[in-house]
Amino acid sequence: MEQANVAFYGDAEGGTFGRLLDFLNRLDGAHVFYTLGHTRPDSVMVDISLPGSRWEVEFMADGSIDIERYESVAGVENDPRLLEALFADIDPV
């Protein structure tokens, strides 16, 4: 295996924390903007913003990874009525 493909932090079993660190280091190396979140008790979420898309990658305590991708459907829009559509989709608390 080439050295560039070897995970630095991951263990032989692909431990969750090592996989998370390797992923974050790859994002940093590619200069990709991301934030970390903790929205569920059994995961850490990496929220990634790219031009025209957004990704939510959750590293789960059981070792699995959940990935959701959101793609731009119409490019840039400037209709201020769209802001009202955003709030119409939000459930009141």
trRosetta pair geometry for C-beta under 8 A, 3 or more apart (Angstrom, degrees):
i j d omega theta_ij theta_ji phi_ij phi_ji
1 5 5.5 -115 178 81 98 115
1 6 5.9 114 119 -70 121 90
2 5 4.9 80 67 10 87 104
2 6 7.5 -145 98 -21 47 86
3 6 5.6 -50 -152 15 40 117
7 10 3.5 6 124 28 148 116
7 14 8.0 96 27 -115 166 68
7 18 6.6 84 149 152 129 107
7 19 7.3 -36 -146 -100 150 56
7 22 4.6 -38 -146 -102 98 152
8 21 7.6 -96 79 117 97 109
8 22 6.2 159 38 -101 78 90
8 25 6.9 -22 37 59 130 168
9 17 7.5 -95 147 120 124 74
9 18 4.0 -167 126 -145 85 77
9 19 7.9 -135 91 -36 100 22
9 21 4.1 0 50 82 165 130
9 22 5.4 -151 43 -51 97 83
9 25 7.7 143 -3 -7 118 137
10 14 5.5 -7 -169 -125 119 47
10 15 6.2 174 -149 42 60 75
10 18 3.7 141 -97 132 40 120
10 19 5.3 59 -99 -70 110 61
10 21 7.9 -169 -51 60 65 95
10 22 5.4 -21 -32 -28 103 141
11 14 7.0 -102 67 -20 64 14
11 15 4.5 48 25 -8 107 113
11 18 5.5 160 -9 -6 70 162
14 18 7.3 -150 -167 77 33 114
14 19 5.7 38 -179 -62 79 120
14 63 6.9 87 105 -160 99 112
15 18 4.3 76 71 15 97 110
15 19 6.6 -169 89 -11 46 87
15 63 7.7 -91 -144 -111 31 98
16 19 5.8 -58 -146 37 28 110
16 20 6.3 30 155 -21 64 106
16 59 5.5 135 -172 167 95 107
16 60 7.1 -108 -127 79 135 43
16 61 6.7 -113 2 -135 178 26
16 62 8.0 108 -69 70 138 21
16 63 5.2 -123 -64 -102 99 53
17 20 5.6 -51 -148 34 33 114
17 21 6.4 31 154 -16 65 105
18 21 5.8 -54 -146 38 32 110
18 22 6.3 33 155 -19 65 106
19 22 5.7 -53 -146 37 31 112
19 23 6.3 33 154 -21 64 107
19 59 6.5 169 92 -132 105 126
19 65 7.5 -113 135 -65 139 124
20 23 5.8 -57 -150 36 29 112
20 24 6.4 27 155 -17 65 107
20 44 6.2 40 -130 73 147 133
20 46 7.7 171 -148 -42 88 123
20 59 4.5 -76 -81 -18 106 175
21 24 5.7 -54 -144 38 32 109
21 25 6.2 32 156 -19 65 107
22 25 5.8 -57 -149 37 29 112
22 26 6.5 32 153 -20 64 104
23 26 5.7 -54 -152 33 31 112
23 27 6.6 31 151 -17 64 103
23 46 6.8 -140 123 -14 127 167
23 57 7.2 -139 170 122 151 148
23 59 7.6 -174 29 -65 148 128
24 27 5.6 -52 -150 36 34 112
24 28 6.3 36 152 -19 66 105
24 34 7.5 -135 -126 75 76 144
24 46 7.0 -151 -83 -108 83 137
25 28 5.5 -50 -145 37 33 114
25 29 6.2 36 154 -21 64 106
26 29 5.6 -54 -146 37 31 113
26 30 6.3 18 157 -8 65 110
27 30 5.9 -66 -147 46 29 102
27 32 4.4 -89 -161 62 81 113
27 34 5.4 -5 167 -5 154 137
27 46 7.4 -163 -35 -178 160 138
27 48 6.9 -126 -126 -110 133 117
28 31 7.5 28 -178 -76 33 35
28 32 7.7 -82 -57 42 20 75
32 48 6.1 0 154 -151 121 108
32 50 6.9 -29 -145 -82 104 93
33 48 7.3 133 88 -153 57 58
33 49 5.2 -31 89 58 110 98
34 46 5.3 -3 -178 -176 135 91
34 47 6.2 151 -161 76 73 49
34 48 4.7 -27 -100 -96 99 68
34 49 7.3 175 -91 14 46 71
35 46 7.7 158 78 -155 38 49
35 47 4.9 -14 59 58 87 106
36 44 6.3 -17 -165 180 103 102
36 45 7.0 141 -163 79 50 56
36 46 6.1 -25 -102 -100 65 61
36 47 7.6 -174 -86 16 15 82
37 44 7.5 148 76 -168 43 56
37 45 4.2 -23 67 65 94 109
37 46 7.9 -179 24 -75 77 18
37 47 5.9 44 -3 -19 120 115
38 43 7.5 168 -139 91 60 59
38 44 6.0 -32 -93 -113 78 63
38 45 7.0 -175 -78 17 26 87
39 43 7.4 -25 57 78 72 106
39 45 5.7 9 13 -6 106 139
40 43 4.7 33 68 33 108 106
40 45 7.8 96 17 -41 90 109
40 58 7.2 35 32 -154 124 143
42 60 5.9 23 130 -157 97 79
42 61 4.3 -89 -169 6 86 119
42 62 7.3 21 167 -16 126 85
43 58 4.4 15 175 -178 142 108
43 59 6.2 152 -156 74 81 44
43 60 4.8 -36 -94 -100 101 56
43 61 6.7 -108 -70 -21 53 75
43 66 7.4 -27 -129 27 155 116
44 58 7.0 159 77 -152 36 63
44 59 5.2 -11 58 55 89 99
45 56 5.8 -20 -164 -167 115 91
45 57 7.0 141 -158 75 60 43
45 58 4.7 -29 -97 -95 76 82
45 59 7.9 -174 -84 18 29 67
46 55 7.8 0 105 108 87 98
46 56 7.6 152 77 -158 51 42
46 57 4.5 -17 59 64 101 99
46 58 7.6 -172 19 -78 67 34
46 59 7.4 50 -11 -13 103 99
47 54 7.2 -7 -175 -176 83 102
47 55 7.5 166 -156 87 39 55
47 56 5.7 -9 -106 -106 71 73
48 54 6.8 159 84 -161 58 53
48 55 4.2 -3 56 57 110 100
48 56 7.7 -164 22 -72 76 28
48 57 6.7 31 -8 1 116 108
49 54 5.5 -13 -107 -110 61 85
50 53 4.9 -2 69 65 103 89
50 54 7.1 -177 30 -82 70 37
50 55 7.3 35 3 -5 110 100
52 71 6.7 6 152 -159 85 69
52 72 4.2 -89 -153 10 70 126
52 75 7.7 -28 -110 -110 101 54
53 69 6.5 -12 -171 -172 118 92
53 70 6.3 155 -158 85 65 56
53 71 5.0 -20 -103 -107 97 58
53 72 6.5 -101 -64 -11 55 81
54 69 7.6 156 84 -158 47 48
54 70 4.6 -7 59 59 91 110
55 67 6.8 -23 -167 -162 102 89
55 68 7.1 154 -158 83 53 53
55 69 5.3 -16 -105 -106 79 70
55 70 7.5 -164 -75 23 35 73
56 66 7.8 -17 116 112 92 92
56 67 7.3 156 84 -154 58 41
56 68 4.4 2 54 55 103 102
56 70 7.9 49 -7 -9 94 104
57 65 6.5 -8 -172 -175 89 105
57 66 7.4 161 -156 84 40 53
57 67 5.3 -1 -109 -107 75 79
58 65 6.8 159 80 -159 52 54
58 66 4.3 -2 54 56 107 100
58 67 7.7 -156 24 -69 68 39
59 65 5.8 -18 -103 -107 57 83
60 63 6.8 -32 82 43 87 22
60 64 4.6 0 47 64 131 80
60 65 6.8 -155 8 -81 89 30
60 66 6.4 76 -41 -11 114 97
72 75 6.1 84 146 -79 130 27
74 77 5.7 34 103 -54 122 115
77 82 6.0 94 109 -35 129 160
79 82 5.1 99 84 -20 90 101
80 83 5.7 -28 -174 11 61 114
80 84 7.9 59 138 -10 68 93
81 84 5.5 -46 -165 32 54 113
81 85 6.7 60 139 -23 71 99
82 85 5.2 -47 -152 31 44 118
82 86 6.8 55 148 -27 66 94
83 86 5.6 -42 -159 22 37 117
83 87 7.1 26 150 -8 64 101
84 87 5.9 -57 -153 41 39 105
84 88 6.2 45 149 -26 69 106
85 88 5.4 -52 -144 33 34 117
85 89 6.7 32 156 -19 63 104
86 89 6.2 -67 -162 33 28 107
86 90 7.1 25 147 -24 64 106
87 90 5.5 -50 -150 25 43 115
